[in-house]
Amino acid sequence: MLKKNGLALKGDFYPSPRPDAAKTIIYFHGGGLIWGLRNDLPEAYRNLFLEAGYHFFAVDYRLAPETKLPAIYEDVQDAISWFEANARAEFGVANAFILFGRSAGAYLALQAAADATLPTADAVLSFYGYTSIGGSWYQNPSPHYAKLPTIPADLKTALTGKTELTEGYIEKRYALYIYCRQTGQWLDEVFGPHQHTDIDAFSLEDMRDFSFLPPVFIAHSTTDKDVPYNEAEKIAQTTFQNELFTVQNLEHDFDSNIVDGLPAYKQALRFLEEYK
């Protein structure tokens, strides 16, 4: 799809079997911007979208800490712009799209949806996402991750690659994320050296940015120990058109269990039908 510094950024396009399919869901995976794969969404969920009449396009972005957030977000911008310019020629579909992300991918989707320099998304699906990298929950040591075995700094250094990458397998990269959350150094590792004002462009503010957002569907668990539930409430309280689907007493990525996740995805599809 694209190349950055010689590294291929790929995308997997899945066409809907329905002849009336008119929109494509562009998907960004989660993983704290540190790990994850573009094809990590369980097939059962992807098939729901396809059968409902939505094409599905899962895309890469480079990962931290080898690549810093400004360049990661540039990948997101480029993927959306590429799709708008090439959807018909490459895939034979219209260039109307919906942005969908889980966790850090939802963060990227929300940033892009509010970006006035990008083509306009018809809607956003935010599964346990957040709108700011400046929250205290991300900049301070996490009590939840402190309960896990301590990741030493030398292991973090050993796990950090010498070259950029787009595929981060959890078996090799999750310890990097744990280190960042245990030490409160996530922002330093993901963004690099920064002043407070440097991160403003990568954090949505309700009075400044939320009015740019299209309709947003939000799914979040009340007992999420990674991204606080109040992040979901903030989006719901400050956007014009939204639906908050609250999951009770489940983990952060509650949809890793299909039984737990299916109700949220079915409701997301009902939400999208309202804003066709």
SERO-4910 file (N, C-alpha, C, O; in steps of 0.05 Angstrom, whole numbers):
BEGIN
 pado doro    nc1    nc2    nc3   cac1   cac2   cac3    cc1    cc2    cc3    oc1    oc2    oc3
  Met    A     17    -24      0      0      0      0     17     25      0     15     42    -18
  Leu    A     35     28     21     52     51     23     80     41     33     82     19     43
  Lys    A    100     58     29    126     53     40    136     77     56    133    100     47
  Lys    A    148     71     80    160     92     96    188     83    104    191     63    117
  Asn    A    207     99     96    235     92    102    242     63     93    257     49    107
  Gly    A    231     55     71    236     29     60    219      7     72    221    -16     64
  Leu    A    202     14     92    185     -6    106    158     -6     93    145     15     90
  Ala    A    148    -29     85    121    -31     73    100    -30     94    100    -44    113
  Leu    A     81    -12     89     57    -10    106     34    -23     89     27    -12     68
  Lys    A     24    -45     99      5    -61     84    -23    -57     93    -28    -47    115
  Gly    A    -42    -66     76    -70    -65     83    -84    -90     71    -77    -98     49
  Asp    A   -102   -101     86   -118   -124     77   -147   -114     72   -160   -104     90
  Phe    A   -156   -117     47   -183   -109     40   -201   -133     37   -195   -152     23
  Tyr    A   -224   -132     51   -243   -154     50   -270   -142     39   -283   -126     52
  Pro    A   -277   -150     14   -302   -140      3   -327   -153     15   -327   -177     20
  Ser    A   -347   -137     18   -373   -148     27   -386   -164      4   -383   -156    -19
  Pro    A   -399   -186     10   -413   -200    -12   -438   -187    -21   -450   -195    -41
  Arg    A   -447   -166     -7   -472   -154    -14   -469   -133    -37   -451   -117    -35
  Pro    A   -485   -134    -57   -482   -116    -79   -489    -87    -72   -481    -68    -86
  Asp    A   -503    -83    -50   -510    -56    -42   -490    -43    -22   -495    -22    -11
  Ala    A   -468    -57    -17   -448    -47      1   -437    -20     -9   -428    -19    -32
  Ala    A   -437      0      7   -429     27     -2   -407     39     14   -395     59      5
  Lys    A   -401     28     37   -380     41     55   -360     20     64   -366     -4     64
  Thr    A   -336     30     70   -315     13     80   -307     20    108   -305     44    115
  Ile    A   -304      0    125   -294      5    152   -264      3    151   -253    -18    144
  Ile    A   -250     24    158   -221     25    160   -214     19    189   -222     33    207
  Tyr    A   -198     -2    193   -193    -12    220   -164     -8    228   -145    -14    213
  Phe    A   -160      2    253   -134      6    266   -133    -12    291   -150     -9    309
  His    A   -113    -29    292   -111    -47    315   -102    -33    340    -91    -11    339
  Gly    A   -105    -47    363    -95    -36    388    -68    -47    395    -54    -60    379
  Gly    A    -60    -42    420    -34    -52    430    -17    -30    442      8    -32    442
  Gly    A    -30     -9    452    -15     13    465      5     27    447     23     40    457
  Leu    A      1     25    421     19     35    400     45     21    399     63     28    384
  Ile    A     48      0    415     73    -15    418     72    -43    406     92    -52    395
  Trp    A     49    -55    407     47    -82    396     20    -84    381      4    -66    382
  Gly    A     16   -106    368     -9   -111    354     -5   -116    324     17   -111    313
  Leu    A    -26   -127    311    -25   -135    283    -51   -125    269    -72   -124    282
  Arg    A    -48   -117    244    -71   -107    230    -94   -127    228   -117   -120    226
  Asn    A    -87   -153    227   -107   -174    224   -115   -187    250   -122   -211    250
  Asp    A   -114   -172    272   -120   -184    298   -150   -185    305   -157   -198    324
  Leu    A   -167   -173    289   -196   -174    295   -207   -202    290   -203   -212    267
  Pro    A   -219   -214    309   -231   -241    305   -248   -242    280   -264   -223    274
  Glu    A   -246   -263    265   -260   -266    240   -291   -264    243   -305   -253    226
  Ala    A   -301   -273    266   -330   -271    271   -340   -243    270   -361   -237    259
  Tyr    A   -324   -224    281   -332   -196    280   -330   -184    252   -348   -170    242
  Arg    A   -308   -191    239   -304   -181    211   -327   -190    193   -337   -175    177
  Asn    A   -335   -215    197   -356   -226    180   -383   -213    186   -399   -210    168
  Leu    A   -387   -204    210   -411   -189    217   -413   -164    200   -434   -157    188
  Phe    A   -391   -149    198   -390   -125    182   -395   -131    153   -411   -117    139
  Leu    A   -381   -151    143   -384   -158    114   -412   -166    108   -423   -157     87
  Glu    A   -424   -183    124   -452   -192    119   -472   -169    122   -494   -170    110
  Ala    A   -465   -149    138   -483   -126    141   -481   -106    118   -496    -86    117
  Gly    A   -462   -111    100   -459    -93     77   -438    -72     79   -439    -51     67
  Tyr    A   -417    -78     95   -394    -60     97   -369    -75     88   -363    -97     96
  His    A   -354    -62     70   -327    -73     64   -309    -68     89   -316    -52    106
  Phe    A   -287    -82     90   -269    -80    113   -240    -77    104   -231    -93     87
  Phe    A   -226    -57    114   -199    -51    106   -182    -48    131   -184    -28    145
  Ala    A   -165    -68    137   -147    -68    160   -120    -58    152   -108    -69    133
  Val    A   -109    -38    165    -84    -26    156    -62    -26    177    -68    -27    201
  Asp    A    -38    -25    168    -14    -23    185     -9      6    194    -19     25    181
  Tyr    A      5      8    216     19     33    223     45     24    238     46      3    250
  Arg    A     65     42    237     90     35    250     86     36    281     68     50    291
  Leu    A    102     22    295     99     18    324    121     32    340    144     35    331
  Ala    A    113     41    364    132     52    383    145     29    399    134      8    400
  Pro    A    168     34    412    182     60    413    201     65    389    214     86    388
  Glu    A    203     46    371    221     49    348    212     73    330    229     87    319
  Thr    A    186     77    329    175    100    315    158    116    335    144    104    351
  Lys    A    161    142    333    147    159    353    120    168    342    114    166    318
  Leu    A    103    177    361     75    182    355     70    200    331     53    195    315
  Pro    A     85    223    328     80    240    305     82    224    278     66    229    260
  Ala    A    101    207    276    104    191    252     83    169    250     73    162    228
  Ile    A     75    157    273     54    137    273     28    150    263     14    138    247
  Tyr    A     22    174    273     -3    187    264     -1    194    235    -22    194    221
  Glu    A     22    201    226     25    206    197     18    182    180      6    184    159
  Asp    A     24    158    191     16    133    177    -14    131    175    -25    123    155
  Val    A    -28    138    197    -57    138    197    -68    157    177    -86    151    161
  Gln    A    -58    181    177    -67    201    157    -63    191    129    -80    194    112
  Asp    A    -39    180    124    -33    171     97    -51    148     88    -58    146     65
  Ala    A    -57    130    107    -74    107    100   -102    117     92   -114    107     73
  Ile    A   -113    136    107   -140    146    100   -139    161     74   -157    158     57
  Ser    A   -119    178     70   -117    193     45   -113    174     21   -124    178      0
  Trp    A    -97    153     25    -93    134      4   -119    120     -3   -125    116    -27
  Phe    A   -134    112     17   -159     99     11   -178    117     -4   -190    108    -24
  Glu    A   -180    142      4   -198    160    -11   -190    163    -40   -207    164    -58
  Ala    A   -164    164    -45   -155    168    -72   -155    143    -89   -156    144   -114
  Asn    A   -154    119    -76   -150     95    -91   -171     74    -88   -170     52   -101
  Ala    A   -192     79    -73   -212     59    -67   -225     47    -92   -227     23    -95
  Arg    A   -232     65   -111   -246     55   -135   -227     40   -153   -233     19   -164
  Ala    A   -203     51   -157   -184     39   -175   -173     13   -165   -170     -6   -180
  Glu    A   -167     11   -139   -155    -13   -127   -176    -34   -120   -171    -58   -123
  Phe    A   -199    -26   -109   -218    -45    -98   -245    -44   -112   -262    -62   -107
  Gly    A   -249    -25   -130   -275    -23   -143   -298    -14   -125   -321    -22   -130
  Val    A   -292      1   -104   -313     10    -85   -312     40    -83   -292     53    -90
  Ala    A   -334     51    -72   -335     80    -66   -315     87    -44   -307     69    -29
  Asn    A   -308    112    -41   -289    120    -21   -301    129      5   -287    141     22
  Ala    A   -327    125      9   -340    131     35   -329    111     56   -326     87     50
  Phe    A   -324    121     80   -312    103    100   -321    110    128   -330    132    134
  Ile    A   -317     90    146   -322     92    174   -296     84    188   -282     66    179
  Leu    A   -288     98    209   -263     91    223   -270     74    247   -289     79    262
  Phe    A   -254     53    251   -258     34    273   -231     28    286   -212     22    272
  Gly    A   -230     29    312   -206     21    326   -212     10    353   -233     15    365
  Arg    A   -193     -6    363   -195    -17    390   -172     -7    406   -149     -9    397
  Ser    A   -178      3    430   -157     13    448   -141     35    435   -151     56    427
  Ala    A   -114     31    432    -98     51    419   -106     56    390   -104     79    380
  Gly    A   -117     36    377   -128     40    350   -152     58    350   -156     73    331
  Ala    A   -169     56    371   -191     75    374   -181    103    379   -193    122    369
  Tyr    A   -160    106    395   -148    132    398   -140    144    371   -146    167    366
  Leu    A   -126    128    355   -118    138    328   -142    145    311   -142    165    297
  Ala    A   -163    128    312   -186    133    296   -200    159    304   -209    174    287
  Leu    A   -202    164    330   -215    189    340   -198    213    332   -210    234    325
  Gln    A   -172    211    334   -155    234    326   -160    240    296   -163    263    289
  Ala    A   -161    219    280   -164    223    251   -192    233    244   -195    250    226
  Ala    A   -212    224    259   -239    233    254   -243    263    259   -260    276    247
  Ala    A   -227    274    278   -229    302    285   -210    319    269   -209    344    273
  Asp    A   -195    307    252   -174    321    237   -186    334    212   -194    321    193
  Ala    A   -188    360    212   -200    375    191   -184    374    165   -195    381    144
  Thr    A   -160    365    166   -143    363    141   -148    336    126   -139    333    104
  Leu    A   -163    318    139   -168    292    127   -196    290    115   -214    306    122
  Pro    A   -200    271     96   -227    265     87   -245    259    110   -236    248    130
  Thr    A   -271    265    108   -289    263    131   -300    234    133   -311    223    114
  Ala    A   -297    223    157   -309    196    162   -338    199    167   -347    220    178
  Asp    A   -354    179    160   -383    179    165   -390    173    194   -411    181    203
  Ala    A   -372    158    207   -377    151    235   -351    140    246   -332    134    232
  Val    A   -350    136    273   -327    124    286   -337    102    305   -357    106    320
  Leu    A   -324     80    305   -329     59    325   -305     58    344   -283     51    336
  Ser    A   -310     65    369   -288     67    389   -293     45    410   -310     47    427
  Phe    A   -277     24    408   -278      3    428   -256      7    448   -232      5    442
  Tyr    A   -264     13    473   -246     19    495   -223     37    488   -200     31    494
  Gly    A   -230     59    474   -210     78    466   -208    102    485   -220    102    506
  Tyr    A   -193    122    476   -189    146    492   -182    169    473   -176    164    449
  Thr    A   -184    193    482   -180    216    465   -155    232    470   -149    251    455
  Ser    A   -140    226    491   -117    242    499    -94    224    508    -99    204    521
  Ile    A    -70    233    502    -46    219    513    -36    234    538    -15    227    549
  Gly    A    -50    254    546    -41    270    569    -53    263    595    -48    277    615
  Gly    A    -70    242    596    -83    235    621    -64    224    642    -44    212    635
  Ser    A    -70    230    667    -53    220    689    -52    190    690    -31    179    698
  Trp    A    -73    177    681    -73    147    682    -52    136    663    -43    113    667
  Tyr    A    -44    150    643    -24    141    624      4    152    631     24    140    623
  Gln    A      5    173    647     31    186    653     42    178    680     65    185    687
  Asn    A     26    164    696     35    155    722     36    124    722     23    111    707
  Pro    A     52    113    740     53     83    742     25     72    747      9     83    763
  Ser    A     19     50    734     -8     38    736     -9     18    759      7     -1    760
  Pro    A    -27     21    777    -30      2    799    -36    -27    789    -27    -46    801
  His    A    -51    -28    767    -58    -54    756    -33    -68    746    -28    -92    752
  Tyr    A    -16    -54    730      8    -67    719     30    -71    740     48    -87    737
  Ala    A     28    -56    762     47    -59    783     44    -87    796     63    -96    809
  Lys    A     21    -99    793     17   -126    805     30   -148    789     33   -170    799
  Leu    A     38   -142    765     51   -162    748     81   -163    754     92   -144    766
  Pro    A     94   -184    746    123   -186    751    137   -161    738    131   -153    716
  Thr    A    156   -150    753    170   -126    745    187   -131    720    202   -150    719
  Ile    A    184   -114    700    200   -115    676    224    -96    680    220    -72    683
  Pro    A    248   -106    681    272    -89    685    279    -73    661    271    -80    638
  Ala    A    293    -51    665    299    -33    643    317    -46    622    315    -40    599
  Asp    A    335    -64    631    352    -77    611    337    -95    593    344    -99    569
  Leu    A    315   -107    603    298   -124    585    283   -106    566    280   -113    542
  Lys    A    273    -83    575    260    -64    557    279    -56    535    271    -55    511
  Thr    A    304    -51    542    324    -43    521    329    -65    502    331    -61    478
  Ala    A    331    -90    512    336   -113    495    312   -118    476    316   -128    453
  Leu    A    288   -112    485    264   -117    468    259    -95    447    244   -100    428
  Thr    A    272    -73    451    268    -51    432    286    -55    408    310    -59    410
  Gly    A    273    -55    384    288    -62    360    306    -38    350    303    -16    359
  Lys    A    323    -45    331    340    -25    319    328    -12    294    337      8    285
  Thr    A    307    -25    284    294    -15    260    264    -13    264    253    -25    283
  Glu    A    251      2    247    222      6    250    208    -20    242    218    -36    227
  Leu    A    183    -22    253    167    -46    247    138    -39    248    129    -20    260
  Thr    A    122    -56    235     93    -53    234     78    -76    247     54    -74    252
  Glu    A     92    -98    252     79   -121    264     92   -127    291    116   -133    293
  Gly    A     76   -126    312     86   -130    339     71   -153    352     49   -149    362
  Tyr    A     84   -176    353     71   -199    365     71   -196    395     91   -188    407
  Ile    A     48   -203    407     45   -199    436     66   -214    452     74   -205    473
  Glu    A     74   -237    442     93   -253    457    120   -239    459    135   -243    478
  Lys    A    126   -222    440    152   -208    440    150   -179    449    170   -168    458
  Arg    A    127   -167    448    125   -138    452    109   -130    477    111   -108    487
  Tyr    A     93   -148    488     76   -141    510     92   -132    534     84   -114    549
  Ala    A    115   -145    538    132   -137    561    141   -108    559    145    -95    579
  Leu    A    145    -98    535    152    -70    531    129    -52    542    135    -32    555
  Tyr    A    105    -59    535     82    -44    544     80    -45    575     74    -25    588
  Ile    A     83    -69    586     82    -71    615    103    -54    628     97    -40    648
  Tyr    A    127    -54    618    148    -36    629    139     -7    629    142      7    649
  Cys    A    128      2    606    119     30    604     97     37    624     98     58    636
  Arg    A     79     18    629     57     24    648     66     21    677     57     35    694
  Gln    A     85      3    682     95      0    709    111     24    718    110     32    741
  Thr    A    126     36    700    143     58    706    131     86    701    142    106    710
  Gly    A    108     86    688     96    112    680    110    125    658    108    150    654
  Gln    A    126    110    642    142    122    621    130    117    593    144    120    573
  Trp    A    105    110    592     92    104    566     95    128    547    103    125    524
  Leu    A     88    152    556     89    175    539    118    181    530    122    188    507
  Asp    A    137    178    547    165    182    540    174    163    518    187    171    499
  Glu    A    165    138    520    174    118    501    159    121    474    170    116    453
  Val    A    134    128    476    117    130    452    122    157    437    122    158    412
  Phe    A    125    178    452    128    204    440    157    214    438    164    228    419
  Gly    A    173    205    456    201    215    457    202    240    474    182    248    486
  Pro    A    225    253    476    228    278    492    207    299    482    203    303    458
  His    A    194    312    502    173    330    494    168    350    516    174    347    539
  Gln    A    156    372    507    145    392    525    115    387    526    103    373    510
  His    A    102    398    547     73    394    550     58    403    525     39    390    516
  Thr    A     67    425    513     53    435    489     56    417    465     40    419    446
  Asp    A     77    401    465     81    383    442     59    363    438     54    354    416
  Ile    A     47    355    460     27    334    458     -1    344    453    -20    328    450
  Asp    A     -5    370    453    -31    382    450    -44    373    423    -68    368    422
  Ala    A    -28    372    402    -38    365    376    -47    336    374    -60    328    355
  Phe    A    -39    320    394    -46    292    394    -65    285    417    -68    262    425
  Ser    A    -79    305    427    -99    301    448   -123    318    442   -121    343    439
  Leu    A   -146    305    439   -171    320    433   -181    334    458   -180    323    480
  Glu    A   -191    358    455   -204    373    476   -233    378    468   -239    384    445
  Asp    A   -251    375    488   -279    376    481   -287    403    469   -302    404    450
  Met    A   -277    425    479   -285    451    469   -272    457    443   -283    474    427
  Arg    A   -250    445    436   -236    451    412   -241    431    390   -243    439    366
  Asp    A   -242    405    396   -241    385    376   -266    367    373   -272    357    352
  Phe    A   -281    364    395   -302    344    394   -325    351    375   -339    333    365
  Ser    A   -328    377    369   -348    385    350   -342    376    321   -360    375    304
  Phe    A   -317    369    316   -309    359    290   -316    329    286   -315    319    264
  Leu    A   -322    315    308   -326    287    306   -353    280    294   -373    293    300
  Pro    A   -353    259    277   -379    249    266   -392    232    288   -382    231    310
  Pro    A   -415    219    282   -427    201    302   -407    180    312   -393    168    297
  Val    A   -407    176    339   -388    159    351   -402    137    367   -419    143    384
  Phe    A   -395    112    362   -405     90    378   -382     82    397   -359     78    388
  Ile    A   -388     80    423   -368     75    443   -375     50    458   -397     47    468
  Ala    A   -356     31    460   -360      7    476   -338      5    497   -314      7    490
  His    A   -345      1    522   -325      2    543   -335    -13    568   -359    -13    573
  Ser    A   -317    -26    582   -324    -40    606   -321    -22    631   -302     -6    632
  Thr    A   -339    -24    650   -338     -9    674   -314    -15    691   -305      1    707
  Thr    A   -303    -39    688   -280    -48    704   -254    -50    688   -236    -65    695
  Asp    A   -253    -34    667   -228    -34    650   -205    -23    667   -206      0    677
  Lys    A   -185    -39    671   -162    -31    687   -139    -20    670   -118    -12    681
  Asp    A   -143    -19    644   -122     -7    627   -130     21    619   -115     40    624
  Val    A   -153     24    606   -163     51    599   -188     56    616   -208     41    614
  Pro    A   -188     76    633   -210     80    652   -237     84    638   -238     96    616
  Tyr    A   -258     74    650   -285     77    638   -293    107    635   -308    113    617
  Asn    A   -282    124    651   -290    152    648   -280    165    622   -289    186    614
  Glu    A   -261    151    609   -253    160    582   -277    157    563   -282    175    546
  Ala    A   -291    135    565   -315    131    549   -337    151    556   -350    162    538
  Glu    A   -341    156    582   -361    175    590   -355    203    580   -373    218    572
  Lys    A   -330    210    579   -322    237    569   -330    240    540   -340    261    532
  Ile    A   -325    220    524   -333    221    496   -363    223    493   -373    239    478
  Ala    A   -377    207    509   -406    207    507   -419    233    516   -439    242    506
  Gln    A   -406    246    535   -417    271    546   -412    295    530   -424    316    533
  Thr    A   -392    293    511   -383    318    497   -385    316    467   -376    334    453
  Thr    A   -396    295    456   -400    293    427   -430    296    421   -447    290    437
  Phe    A   -436    306    397   -464    312    390   -480    287    385   -503    285    394
  Gln    A   -469    268    371   -483    244    364   -467    220    372   -445    215    362
  Asn    A   -477    204    391   -461    182    401   -480    161    414   -503    167    420
  Glu    A   -468    138    419   -481    118    436   -459    104    452   -439     95    441
  Leu    A   -464    103    478   -445     89    496   -457     62    503   -478     60    516
  Phe    A   -443     41    494   -451     14    501   -433      5    524   -409      0    521
  Thr    A   -445      3    548   -430     -3    572   -430    -33    577   -451    -46    577
  Val    A   -407    -44    582   -403    -72    589   -397    -73    619   -380    -58    628
  Gln    A   -410    -90    633   -407    -91    662   -386   -112    670   -388   -135    662
  Asn    A   -367   -104    686   -349   -122    701   -333   -141    684   -329   -164    691
  Leu    A   -323   -131    661   -305   -147    644   -279   -133    641   -276   -110    649
  Glu    A   -260   -147    628   -233   -136    625   -232   -115    603   -252   -111    589
  His    A   -209   -103    599   -204    -82    579   -213    -91    552   -231    -79    540
  Asp    A   -201   -112    541   -208   -122    515   -229   -145    517   -224   -168    510
  Phe    A   -252   -137    527   -273   -156    533   -282   -172    508   -292   -194    510
  Asp    A   -278   -160    485   -287   -173    460   -267   -195    451   -272   -207    430
  Ser    A   -246   -199    466   -229   -222    459   -244   -248    463   -237   -269    451
  Asn    A   -264   -248    479   -283   -270    482   -307   -264    465   -322   -245    470
  Ile    A   -312   -280    445   -333   -275    425   -360   -273    439   -377   -256    431
  Val    A   -365   -290    458   -391   -290    472   -396   -263    485   -418   -252    484
  Asp    A   -375   -252    498   -377   -226    511   -378   -203    491   -392   -183    496
  Gly    A   -365   -206    469   -362   -184    450   -384   -181    430   -390   -159    421
  Leu    A   -398   -203    423   -418   -202    401   -440   -181    406   -447   -167    387
  Pro    A   -451   -179    430   -472   -158    434   -463   -130    427   -478   -114    416
  Ala    A   -438   -123    433   -428    -97    427   -426    -92    397   -433    -71    387
  Tyr    A   -417   -113    383   -414   -110    354   -441   -109    340   -444    -94    320
  Lys    A   -460   -124    349   -487   -123    338   -499    -96    343   -514    -85    325
  Gln    A   -495    -85    366   -505    -58    372   -491    -37    355   -504    -17    347
  Ala    A   -465    -40    351   -450    -22    334   -462    -21    306   -464      0    294
  Leu    A   -470    -44    295   -482    -45    269   -509    -31    269   -516    -17    250
  Arg    A   -525    -34    290   -550    -20    292   -545     10    292   -560     25    280
  Phe    A   -525     18    306   -517     47    308   -510     57    280   -520     79    272
  Leu    A   -495     42    265   -487     51    238   -511     53    220   -512     71    203
  Glu    A   -531     36    223   -555     37    207   -570     63    211   -582     73    193
  Glu    A   -569     73    236   -583     98    242   -571    122    227   -585    141    222
  Tyr    A   -545    120    220   -531    143    208   -522    137    179   -503    149    170
  Lys    A   -537    120    166   -530    114    138   -536    139    121   -531    138     96
***
